[in-house]
């Protein structure tokens, strides 16, 4: 039987281990745009449970552990992967209710109930994802729970079934097969389950104060990943295809150590793999050429990356909302990031804004606190990002007032919904009118490729400027303005009347004005063109066409 203490330690092990492996899971994401990556969202979701589990004593029951975990995961769920993970663990709370210890049959029931809840929450479940991995593992658990009484053997079978299914996910989803990866969410789930198995098998609870590099940090804090001191600016990597008579690799290693740190120079019969942090990447490359031809060169400015990540982390710090007593019939909560966007939403009547969006998915609890701070009997929530909708929907169940989550997947859709609100009609009429209005909004996004990718028939290199039309990759370019104009030309049609251009924090006022003037001159009297300084991160431009 699994005791409360063992289950607590198993959940802690899962939380720590997914934090240590989150970047590996993030890298499985197929779509090249910067986003609230799967591994990061799952890690942050589990970290919320870790905070609570560390205060549960050894005399606990499995029911207490499961309840605390489910509650913490529900409130801390971030992104679709985090929400699904929280729903899978909610099955433990339901199946283990009132129990002191858990048998194989209890664990099988927990998986079954968790899978049922997760599938129910997803509007159009896609096979080949974390849902499939969990479902097949649950089905295997049900099969063997009738004959297997050893919990270690039982959970090992569950993990094996999940891993076998994960390997098949590329055959279920062509996009995974083309990218040569398995489903990221499924991989994250298996990492957590395997960490639990280690505890069931008598292993020690891993320390919660180590990050992926093995340096001290905390999985409980968002900014912990960005505290490491940077001694050199450029992370430089390449592979040397050895030339005949190639000098000894120790010579290359010794040179790199004179110009930087974190030096790696390892070889086999044919290649040398090189990694160094340095202020002189050119010198590192020139020295490497003495050993053979170079391939897979990669240079990243770590200080720039550190600054960007620190800004994102700061934006993710918990916002403080003060609960409010309902004083009016209807209020609004919106998710947005950027001073200009926040001001725009407030001007459109939004009561509370949750800081977040792309790469910064707020938790269910963040959204809930904003709802409770809205002085209205009914609160409309505008997620404004497809990866935030599920977290917002979980807040509905926790609120003390009526909440309606409008399915706004972009900032322009959120703006249009607010513009179609009529204070003189009832809730149901407004819900229908706003929902219908967002269907007529076409959204264009200009961003950059966060990773190399072979996506949708295009060979995309990291840093390439991407233009997305309603979430689908439409154009690529090396220049932000050119990409924006190409995308806008695709978006307009004979029924279009209004164009709104929202420029972000990484676009200068001069560049935005130049783009606006070009569009206005081409549009003439056909379109009403508006330029807004949104100040948003990640997206150079957000373009709305109606």
C-alpha positions as CSV (number, residue, x, y, z in Angstrom):
1,X,0.0,0.0,0.0
2,X,1.1,3.6,-0.7
3,X,1.1,5.6,2.5
4,X,0.3,9.3,2.7
5,X,4.0,10.1,3.3
6,X,5.1,8.1,0.3
7,X,2.5,9.8,-1.9
8,X,3.5,13.2,-0.6
9,X,7.2,12.5,-1.4
10,X,6.3,11.1,-4.8
11,X,4.4,14.3,-5.8
12,X,7.3,16.4,-4.5
13,X,9.7,14.3,-6.5
14,X,7.6,14.8,-9.6
15,X,7.5,18.6,-9.0
16,X,11.3,18.9,-8.6
17,X,12.1,16.6,-11.5
18,X,9.9,18.4,-14.0
19,X,11.5,21.7,-12.9
20,X,14.9,20.2,-13.6
21,X,13.8,18.9,-17.1
22,X,11.5,21.7,-18.2
23,X,13.8,23.1,-20.9
24,X,14.2,19.7,-22.5
25,X,10.4,19.5,-22.6
26,X,10.1,23.0,-24.0
27,X,12.4,22.1,-26.8
28,X,9.9,19.5,-28.0
29,X,7.4,22.2,-28.9
30,X,6.9,22.1,-32.7
31,X,5.7,25.6,-33.4
32,X,8.8,28.0,-33.7
33,X,7.1,31.1,-32.1
34,X,8.0,32.1,-28.6
35,X,5.3,30.9,-26.3
36,X,4.4,29.8,-22.8
37,X,6.3,26.6,-23.4
38,X,4.9,23.2,-22.2
39,X,7.7,22.3,-19.8
40,X,7.8,25.7,-18.2
41,X,4.0,25.7,-17.7
42,X,4.0,22.2,-16.3
43,X,6.9,23.0,-14.0
44,X,5.3,26.2,-12.7
45,X,2.0,24.4,-12.1
46,X,3.7,21.6,-10.1
47,X,5.7,24.2,-8.2
48,X,2.5,25.5,-6.8
49,X,1.7,22.1,-5.3
50,X,5.3,21.8,-4.0
51,X,4.9,24.8,-1.8
52,X,2.0,23.2,0.0
53,X,3.3,19.6,0.1
54,X,6.5,20.7,1.9
55,X,4.3,21.6,5.0
56,X,2.5,18.3,5.2
57,X,3.8,16.1,8.0
58,X,4.7,12.4,7.9
59,X,1.5,11.3,9.6
60,X,-0.7,12.4,6.6
61,X,-3.1,10.2,4.7
62,X,-3.3,9.8,1.0
63,X,-6.6,11.7,1.0
64,X,-5.0,14.7,2.7
65,X,-2.0,14.7,0.2
66,X,-4.3,14.3,-2.8
67,X,-6.6,17.1,-1.7
68,X,-3.8,19.6,-1.0
69,X,-2.2,18.7,-4.3
70,X,-5.3,19.0,-6.4
71,X,-6.3,22.3,-4.8
72,X,-2.8,23.8,-5.3
73,X,-2.5,22.6,-8.9
74,X,-6.0,23.9,-9.8
75,X,-5.1,27.4,-8.6
76,X,-1.6,27.3,-10.0
77,X,-2.4,25.9,-13.4
78,X,-0.7,27.8,-16.2
79,X,-1.3,27.2,-19.9
80,X,-3.2,24.3,-21.5
81,X,-0.6,21.8,-20.4
82,X,-0.7,23.0,-16.8
83,X,-4.5,22.8,-16.7
84,X,-4.6,19.3,-18.1
85,X,-2.0,18.3,-15.6
86,X,-4.0,19.7,-12.8
87,X,-7.1,17.8,-14.0
88,X,-5.2,14.5,-14.2
89,X,-4.1,15.0,-10.6
90,X,-7.6,16.0,-9.5
91,X,-8.4,12.3,-10.1
92,X,-6.2,11.4,-7.2
93,X,-8.3,13.7,-4.9
94,X,-11.5,12.1,-6.0
95,X,-10.4,8.5,-6.0
96,X,-8.5,8.7,-2.7
97,X,-11.1,10.7,-0.8
98,X,-11.3,9.5,2.9
99,X,-8.5,6.8,2.4
100,X,-5.5,6.4,4.6
101,X,-3.5,4.4,2.1
102,X,-3.7,3.7,-1.6
103,X,-3.8,0.3,-3.4
104,X,-3.1,-0.5,-7.0
105,X,-6.9,-0.4,-7.6
106,X,-7.1,3.0,-5.9
107,X,-4.3,4.4,-8.2
108,X,-6.0,2.9,-11.2
109,X,-9.3,4.7,-10.2
110,X,-7.3,7.9,-9.7
111,X,-6.0,7.7,-13.2
112,X,-9.4,6.9,-14.7
113,X,-11.1,9.8,-13.0
114,X,-8.3,12.2,-13.9
115,X,-8.4,11.3,-17.6
116,X,-12.2,11.6,-17.6
117,X,-12.0,15.1,-16.2
118,X,-9.2,16.2,-18.6
119,X,-11.1,15.0,-21.7
120,X,-14.2,16.7,-20.5
121,X,-12.5,20.0,-20.1
122,X,-11.0,20.0,-23.6
123,X,-13.5,21.2,-26.2
124,X,-12.0,19.2,-29.1
125,X,-9.6,16.6,-27.7
126,X,-6.7,15.9,-30.1
127,X,-5.2,12.4,-30.1
128,X,-1.5,12.2,-30.1
129,X,-1.1,14.5,-27.1
130,X,-0.8,14.3,-23.3
131,X,-4.4,13.2,-23.3
132,X,-3.7,10.1,-25.3
133,X,-0.7,9.2,-23.2
134,X,-2.7,9.5,-20.0
135,X,-5.7,7.7,-21.4
136,X,-3.8,4.6,-22.7
137,X,-1.8,4.4,-19.5
138,X,-5.1,4.6,-17.5
139,X,-6.6,1.8,-19.6
140,X,-3.5,-0.3,-18.9
141,X,-3.8,0.5,-15.2
142,X,-7.3,-0.7,-15.1
143,X,-6.3,-4.0,-16.8
144,X,-3.5,-4.9,-14.4
145,X,-5.0,-3.5,-11.1
146,X,-7.2,-6.6,-10.8
147,X,-4.1,-9.0,-10.7
148,X,-1.2,-6.9,-9.6
149,X,-0.9,-6.1,-5.9
150,X,2.6,-4.7,-5.8
151,X,2.4,-0.9,-6.2
152,X,5.9,-0.6,-7.6
153,X,5.3,-3.1,-10.3
154,X,1.9,-1.6,-11.0
155,X,3.2,2.0,-11.5
156,X,6.2,0.7,-13.5
157,X,3.6,-0.8,-15.9
158,X,1.7,2.4,-16.1
159,X,4.9,4.3,-17.0
160,X,5.8,1.8,-19.6
161,X,2.4,2.0,-21.2
162,X,2.7,5.8,-21.2
163,X,6.1,5.7,-22.8
164,X,5.0,3.3,-25.4
165,X,2.2,5.6,-26.3
166,X,4.4,8.6,-26.3
167,X,6.7,7.0,-28.9
168,X,3.6,6.5,-31.2
169,X,2.4,10.1,-30.9
170,X,4.3,11.1,-34.1
171,X,2.2,8.6,-36.0
172,X,-1.0,10.2,-34.6
173,X,-0.1,13.8,-35.3
174,X,1.7,14.5,-38.6
175,X,3.1,17.8,-37.3
176,X,5.1,15.8,-34.7
177,X,6.3,13.3,-37.3
178,X,7.5,16.0,-39.6
179,X,9.4,17.8,-36.8
180,X,10.8,14.5,-35.6
181,X,9.6,14.9,-32.0
182,X,7.2,13.3,-29.6
183,X,4.4,15.2,-27.8
184,X,5.8,17.7,-25.3
185,X,3.0,17.4,-22.8
186,X,3.1,13.6,-22.8
187,X,6.9,13.7,-22.2
188,X,6.4,16.0,-19.3
189,X,3.8,13.8,-17.7
190,X,6.1,10.7,-18.0
191,X,8.9,12.6,-16.4
192,X,6.6,13.3,-13.4
193,X,5.3,9.8,-13.3
194,X,8.8,8.3,-13.4
195,X,9.9,10.5,-10.6
196,X,7.0,9.2,-8.6
197,X,8.0,5.6,-9.4
198,X,11.5,6.3,-8.0
199,X,9.9,7.2,-4.6
200,X,7.5,4.2,-4.7
201,X,10.6,2.1,-5.2
202,X,12.3,3.4,-2.1
203,X,14.3,6.2,-3.6
204,X,15.2,9.5,-1.8
205,X,13.2,12.7,-2.3
206,X,15.3,15.0,-4.6
207,X,16.4,18.3,-3.3
208,X,14.0,21.2,-4.2
209,X,16.8,23.8,-4.3
210,X,18.6,22.7,-7.5
211,X,18.0,23.9,-11.0
212,X,18.9,22.3,-14.3
213,X,22.5,23.4,-14.1
214,X,22.9,21.9,-10.7
215,X,23.4,25.3,-9.1
216,X,21.4,26.5,-6.2
217,X,18.1,28.1,-7.0
218,X,14.5,27.4,-6.4
219,X,11.8,25.8,-8.4
220,X,9.3,27.8,-6.4
221,X,10.2,31.2,-7.9
222,X,9.8,32.4,-11.4
223,X,12.9,34.7,-11.3
224,X,15.1,31.9,-9.9
225,X,16.2,30.9,-13.4
226,X,17.6,34.3,-14.1
227,X,19.7,35.0,-11.0
228,X,22.9,33.4,-12.3
229,X,25.8,35.8,-12.8
230,X,26.9,36.2,-16.4
231,X,30.7,36.7,-16.7
232,X,30.9,36.6,-20.5
233,X,28.5,37.9,-23.1
234,X,28.3,35.3,-25.9
235,X,27.5,31.6,-25.7
236,X,29.4,30.2,-28.7
237,X,28.9,26.7,-30.0
238,X,30.0,24.8,-33.1
239,X,31.1,21.3,-34.3
240,X,34.4,20.7,-36.0
241,X,34.6,18.1,-38.7
242,X,38.2,17.0,-38.1
243,X,40.8,17.6,-40.8
244,X,43.5,15.0,-41.5
245,X,46.3,15.5,-39.0
246,X,44.1,17.4,-36.7
247,X,46.0,18.8,-33.6
248,X,45.2,17.4,-30.2
249,X,41.9,18.7,-28.8
250,X,43.5,19.6,-25.5
251,X,45.2,22.5,-27.4
252,X,41.8,23.9,-28.5
253,X,40.4,23.4,-25.0
254,X,43.4,25.3,-23.4
255,X,43.0,28.2,-25.8
256,X,39.2,28.5,-25.1
257,X,39.9,28.6,-21.4
258,X,42.0,31.7,-21.9
259,X,39.2,33.7,-23.5
260,X,36.1,32.5,-21.5
261,X,34.5,29.9,-19.2
262,X,32.1,27.0,-19.3
263,X,34.4,25.4,-21.8
264,X,33.5,22.1,-23.4
265,X,35.6,20.5,-26.1
266,X,34.9,16.8,-26.5
267,X,35.7,14.6,-29.5
268,X,35.2,11.3,-31.2
269,X,37.0,9.9,-34.2
270,X,35.4,12.4,-36.6
271,X,34.2,15.5,-34.8
272,X,34.9,17.9,-31.9
273,X,31.9,19.5,-30.2
274,X,32.7,22.9,-28.8
275,X,31.0,25.2,-26.3
276,X,32.3,28.3,-24.6
277,X,31.1,31.5,-22.9
278,X,33.3,34.4,-24.2
279,X,33.4,38.0,-25.1
280,X,35.3,37.1,-28.3
281,X,33.3,34.5,-30.3
282,X,35.4,35.4,-33.4
283,X,38.6,34.2,-31.8
284,X,36.9,31.0,-30.7
285,X,35.8,30.3,-34.2
286,X,39.1,31.2,-35.8
287,X,40.9,28.8,-33.4
288,X,38.4,26.1,-34.3
289,X,39.1,26.4,-38.0
290,X,42.7,25.2,-37.3
291,X,41.2,21.8,-36.4
292,X,38.9,21.4,-39.4
293,X,35.7,22.7,-41.0
294,X,33.0,24.1,-38.8
295,X,29.3,23.3,-38.9
296,X,26.3,24.1,-36.7
297,X,27.7,27.5,-35.6
298,X,25.5,29.2,-32.9
299,X,26.2,32.4,-31.1
300,X,23.7,33.8,-28.5
301,X,24.0,37.1,-26.6
302,X,23.4,35.8,-23.0
303,X,23.1,39.3,-21.5
304,X,20.3,40.2,-23.9
305,X,18.6,36.8,-23.2
306,X,19.0,37.4,-19.5
307,X,17.4,40.9,-19.7
308,X,14.5,39.7,-21.7
309,X,13.8,36.7,-19.4
310,X,14.1,38.9,-16.3
311,X,11.6,41.3,-17.7
312,X,9.2,38.4,-18.4
313,X,9.8,37.0,-15.0
314,X,9.1,40.3,-13.3
315,X,5.8,40.5,-15.2
316,X,4.9,37.1,-13.8
317,X,5.2,38.1,-10.2
318,X,1.9,37.8,-8.3
319,X,-0.3,40.8,-8.7
320,X,-2.2,42.1,-5.7
321,X,-5.9,42.4,-6.1
322,X,-8.3,43.5,-3.3
323,X,-11.6,41.6,-3.2
324,X,-14.6,43.8,-4.0
325,X,-18.3,43.5,-3.2
326,X,-20.5,43.5,-6.3
327,X,-21.9,46.9,-6.9
328,X,-22.9,46.8,-10.6
329,X,-24.4,44.2,-12.9
330,X,-21.5,43.5,-15.2
331,X,-17.7,43.9,-15.0
332,X,-14.7,42.8,-17.1
333,X,-11.3,41.2,-16.5
334,X,-8.7,41.1,-19.4
335,X,-5.3,39.5,-19.8
336,X,-2.8,41.8,-21.4
337,X,0.9,42.9,-21.2
338,X,2.2,46.3,-22.2
339,X,1.4,49.7,-20.8
340,X,-0.4,50.8,-24.0
341,X,-2.5,47.7,-24.2
342,X,-3.4,47.9,-20.5
343,X,-4.5,51.6,-20.9
344,X,-6.5,50.7,-24.0
345,X,-8.4,48.0,-22.2
346,X,-9.1,50.2,-19.2
347,X,-10.4,52.9,-21.6
348,X,-12.8,50.3,-23.0
349,X,-14.2,49.6,-19.6
350,X,-12.1,46.7,-18.2
351,X,-12.1,46.7,-14.3
352,X,-9.0,44.6,-13.7
353,X,-6.1,43.5,-15.9
354,X,-4.1,40.4,-15.3
355,X,-0.5,40.9,-16.6
356,X,0.3,38.1,-19.0
357,X,0.0,36.8,-22.5
358,X,2.4,35.0,-24.9
359,X,5.3,33.5,-22.9
360,X,3.7,34.7,-19.7
361,X,0.6,32.6,-19.1
362,X,-1.1,33.6,-15.8
363,X,-2.3,31.0,-13.4
364,X,-5.9,30.1,-12.7
365,X,-5.5,31.8,-9.3
366,X,-4.2,35.0,-10.9
367,X,-7.3,35.2,-13.0
368,X,-9.6,34.3,-10.0
369,X,-8.2,37.0,-7.8
370,X,-8.9,39.6,-10.6
371,X,-12.4,38.3,-10.8
372,X,-13.0,38.6,-7.1
373,X,-11.6,42.1,-7.2
374,X,-14.2,43.1,-9.8
375,X,-17.2,44.9,-8.2
376,X,-19.8,43.2,-10.4
377,X,-22.4,40.4,-10.1
378,X,-21.3,39.0,-13.5
379,X,-17.8,39.1,-14.8
380,X,-16.7,38.6,-18.4
381,X,-13.2,37.4,-18.7
382,X,-11.1,38.1,-21.9
383,X,-8.1,35.7,-22.0
384,X,-6.9,37.1,-25.3
385,X,-4.6,34.1,-25.9
386,X,-5.6,30.5,-26.8
387,X,-3.2,29.1,-24.2
388,X,-4.9,31.0,-21.3
389,X,-8.6,30.1,-22.0
390,X,-8.5,26.8,-20.1
391,X,-6.9,28.4,-17.0
392,X,-9.6,31.1,-17.1
393,X,-12.3,28.4,-17.4
394,X,-11.0,26.7,-14.3
395,X,-11.5,30.0,-12.3
396,X,-15.2,29.9,-13.1
397,X,-15.7,27.0,-10.7
398,X,-13.9,28.8,-7.9
399,X,-15.6,32.2,-8.1
400,X,-18.4,33.4,-5.9
401,X,-20.2,35.1,-8.7
402,X,-21.3,34.4,-12.3
403,X,-18.3,34.3,-14.6
404,X,-18.3,34.0,-18.4
405,X,-15.1,33.3,-20.3
406,X,-15.3,34.7,-23.8
407,X,-13.2,32.7,-26.2
408,X,-10.9,35.6,-27.2
409,X,-7.6,34.2,-28.6
410,X,-6.0,37.5,-29.5
411,X,-5.8,41.1,-28.3
412,X,-7.9,42.4,-31.2
413,X,-10.7,39.9,-30.5
414,X,-10.7,41.2,-26.9
415,X,-11.0,44.8,-28.1
416,X,-13.8,43.9,-30.5
417,X,-15.7,42.1,-27.8
418,X,-15.6,45.1,-25.5
419,X,-16.7,47.5,-28.3
420,X,-19.8,45.3,-28.9
421,X,-20.8,45.4,-25.2
422,X,-24.2,47.1,-24.7
423,X,-25.0,48.2,-21.1
424,X,-28.6,48.5,-21.9
425,X,-29.2,44.8,-22.8
426,X,-29.1,41.7,-20.6
427,X,-26.3,39.3,-19.9
428,X,-27.3,36.6,-22.4
429,X,-27.7,39.1,-25.2
430,X,-24.3,40.6,-24.5
431,X,-22.7,37.2,-24.3
432,X,-24.1,36.3,-27.7
433,X,-23.3,39.6,-29.4
434,X,-19.7,39.7,-28.1
435,X,-19.1,36.1,-29.0
436,X,-20.4,36.6,-32.5
437,X,-18.4,39.8,-33.0
438,X,-15.0,38.2,-32.3
439,X,-15.7,35.7,-35.2
440,X,-15.3,38.5,-37.7
441,X,-11.9,39.7,-36.5
442,X,-8.8,38.7,-38.4
443,X,-5.6,39.0,-36.4
444,X,-2.0,39.3,-37.7
445,X,1.0,38.9,-35.5
446,X,4.6,39.7,-36.3
447,X,7.1,37.9,-34.1
448,X,10.3,35.9,-34.4
449,X,11.4,32.3,-34.5
450,X,12.5,31.2,-31.1
451,X,14.1,28.0,-32.4
452,X,15.2,26.4,-35.6
453,X,12.3,24.5,-37.2
454,X,11.1,22.7,-40.3
455,X,7.5,23.9,-40.1
456,X,4.7,23.6,-42.6
457,X,7.1,23.0,-45.4
458,X,9.4,25.9,-44.5
459,X,12.9,25.7,-43.2
460,X,12.9,28.3,-40.4
461,X,16.0,29.5,-38.7
462,X,16.1,30.9,-35.2
463,X,15.6,34.7,-35.3
464,X,13.6,34.7,-38.6
465,X,10.8,37.2,-38.6
466,X,7.4,35.4,-38.7
467,X,4.0,36.7,-39.8
468,X,1.0,34.7,-38.4
469,X,-2.5,35.1,-39.8
470,X,-5.1,33.9,-37.4
471,X,-2.6,31.7,-35.7
472,X,-1.2,30.1,-38.8
473,X,2.3,30.9,-40.3
474,X,1.7,33.0,-43.4
475,X,5.0,34.9,-44.1
476,X,8.7,34.9,-43.2
477,X,11.2,37.6,-43.8
478,X,14.4,39.1,-42.4
479,X,12.9,42.5,-41.9
480,X,10.1,43.3,-39.4
481,X,8.4,46.1,-41.5
482,X,8.5,44.1,-44.7
483,X,7.0,41.1,-43.0
484,X,4.3,43.2,-41.5
485,X,3.4,44.8,-44.8
486,X,3.3,41.4,-46.6
487,X,1.1,40.0,-43.9
488,X,-1.3,42.9,-44.0
489,X,-1.7,42.6,-47.8
490,X,-2.8,38.9,-47.2
491,X,-5.3,39.9,-44.6
492,X,-7.3,42.6,-46.3
493,X,-10.2,41.8,-48.6
494,X,-13.2,43.4,-50.2
495,X,-15.1,43.3,-47.0
496,X,-12.5,44.9,-44.9
497,X,-13.0,48.5,-43.5
498,X,-10.9,48.9,-40.5
499,X,-7.2,48.3,-39.9
500,X,-5.6,48.7,-36.4
501,X,-1.8,48.5,-36.1
502,X,-0.5,48.0,-32.5
503,X,3.2,48.2,-32.2
504,X,5.2,46.6,-29.4
505,X,8.1,47.5,-27.0
506,X,10.8,46.5,-29.5
507,X,9.5,48.8,-32.3
508,X,10.6,52.4,-32.3
509,X,8.0,55.2,-32.7
510,X,9.8,56.2,-35.9
511,X,9.5,52.8,-37.5
512,X,5.9,52.4,-36.4
513,X,5.0,55.8,-37.9
514,X,6.8,54.9,-41.1
515,X,4.8,51.7,-41.4
516,X,1.6,53.5,-40.6
517,X,2.2,56.2,-43.2
518,X,3.0,53.5,-45.9
519,X,-0.2,51.6,-45.1
520,X,-2.3,54.8,-45.0
521,X,-1.1,56.0,-48.3
522,X,-1.8,52.6,-49.9
523,X,-5.2,52.4,-48.2
524,X,-6.5,55.8,-49.4
525,X,-10.2,56.1,-48.6
526,X,-10.8,52.4,-48.6
527,X,-9.8,51.7,-45.0
528,X,-9.8,53.5,-41.7
529,X,-6.2,52.9,-40.4
530,X,-5.4,53.4,-36.7
531,X,-1.9,53.3,-35.0
532,X,-1.6,52.4,-31.3
533,X,1.5,52.1,-29.1
534,X,0.7,48.9,-27.3
535,X,4.1,48.4,-25.7
536,X,3.6,44.6,-25.8
537,X,6.5,42.1,-25.5
538,X,7.1,39.3,-28.0
539,X,5.0,40.7,-30.8
540,X,6.6,43.5,-32.9
541,X,3.1,44.2,-34.4
542,X,-0.4,43.1,-33.6
543,X,-2.6,43.8,-36.7
544,X,-6.4,43.8,-36.6
545,X,-8.5,43.8,-39.8
546,X,-12.3,44.0,-39.7
